[in-house]
Amino acid sequence: MRAVLCEAYGEPETLKVGELPDLMPGKGEVTVSIKAAGVNFPDILMVQGKYQFKPEFPFAPGGEASGVVKAVGEGVSGFKPGDRVIAYLGHGAFAEETTVAPERLIKIPDSMDFVTAAGFILTYGTSHYALKDRAYLKPGETLLVLGAAGGVGLAAVELGKAMGAKVIAAASSDEKLEVCRQHGADEVINYAREDLKNRLKELTGGKGVDVCYDPVGGEYAEPALRNMAWDGRYLVIGFAAGDIPRIPLNLVLLKSCQIVGVFWGASTQRDPKHNQENIAELVQWWSDGRLKPLISATYPLERTVEALKEVQERRVKGKIVITTGAA
């Protein structure tokens, strides 16, 4: 099988497509023929050696995939060859095959195509866990989403709206913000040319936002934190801007607010049953038409480096998906 291989830490340009032996499942495992794989910012961090998990070399990046069950190992129930599935992996998705534990698979509806399925699980899974299980977002509350046109950001916009919140989307261009409006944002802020702090005061009447969803970090963190409502929840998702902000903790005291960490990947391992329930809810919401994933581009496996660079340089609206061409 073909796979995109990382043999040493570096930038995406160091990756190459190579050949690996075809896979077969061991006891308690499922082998999946991958049709498509979602591209996400943590894939880049893993290649650079900056992610929390560090697989042994050589490894294929890619944390989510869709495909068809090829074979099941001894002791596996609930899946059979031919089942259409989403796999959330950590790594290994940029390849024609992967072997995975069955609790990291979920069947997908016949109406969901492989490209949509491949870009679904990580962004919506992260944002759903963040808003539901970490922020306890309630109908009528105000949600601010930073980096709102990216993969997890746009998912947070849609989910916030589906959960009954008023959604304020913040991004770096009017083009990106128009996409946010199309996916449910009630108000938008172009923080490349508008003062984030003052605009938030204006939009909330000085009350502040109940929940801030921040996958960006950098210079936008402090002005967002200064505009938290009383008893607000500031969700730390990641640091796409590259800089981990230093937070004046007196703001947390004065606002009586919380800074809440969101590590969806680890939560799926600590409580796989609850994660399966959350994902089933997300798939149902998609079937009901409440979620409309935006796949802005697809790339063949040979062009994985280009796809990663698009994400790294923050040019992507929604998600990019790699198609493997696997039979």
Secondary structure, DSSP 4 states (H G I P E B T S, - for coil): -EEEEB-SS--GGG-EEEE-PPP---TT-EEEEEEEEEE-HHHHHHHHT-SS--PPSSB---SEEEEEEEEE-TT--S--TT-EEEEE-SS--SBSEEEE-GGGEEE--TTS-HHHHHTTHHHHHHHHIIIIIIS---TT-EEEEETTTSHHHHHHHHHHHHTT-EEEEEESSHHHHHHHHHTT-SEEEETTTS-HHHHHHHHHTTS-EEEEEES--GGGHHHHHTTEEEEEEEEE---TTS-PPPP-THHHHHHT-EEEE--HHHHHHH-HHHHHHHHHHHHHHHHTTS----EEEEEEGGGHHHHHHHHHTT--SSEEEEE----
